[in-house]
Structures are given as C-alpha cells and as structure tokens.
C-alpha cells in the first residue's frame, strides 16, 4: 500500500504578501517561491522542504469567503500555543474557540478573507 502525505494546499487570498507574513511568523516557515501563476494572477509558496501552502491571488479574488464552502478550516500544530496566539493578535486577528481535548489544546481564528484556521499544540 502506498504511503502519502499532503504536499501542498492552494488557497486564494486577497493579499498573499500579508498572508505569507502571518504564516511565516506563526509557524516558523520560510518563503519557498513567488511568481506569476500559470492561470493568471500570482502566488507565494510558504512552508518547509516537503510541504507548503500556495497563497494565490488574481483580479477575480475578492475575499469574504464563507466557512464551509467548501473548506471548513486549515489546521496547524505548533509547539507553543500561547506564543502562536500572540502572533495572531499582533496581526489584528481575533482568536476564539479555545479548548483542550485530545489530542491537544487549540484555538481558531479567521484571516482577513474569512478563511478559518485552527492552531493546535500537542504539548
């Protein structure tokens, strides 16, 4: 049986530079690539060696996405949940839904475009 892993996710955002800065500060990631998209518009890829998030924008990307159409949220694990929450609030975003259940403590936040993120710590 093959073994797989998520290689990347491509998310439309209104300001890839702003979203990239948040993810780099929140997760300790690096910018892997930026440039023009083959489909028009432009993208910034942020992540690690084997996985990343592509932050795409084009003239048709207006933001104000509705939760669950079709994406419910994107979740990340961090080693320091309190430090992660400080990064989120530094960017003017509002953490909510704090909880502690298996497999770890967590909170959620919406970005500027209405995309929901979950941040979890197993520590």
Order of alpha helices (4+ residues) and beta strands (2+ residues): beta-alpha-beta-beta-beta-beta-alpha-beta-beta-beta
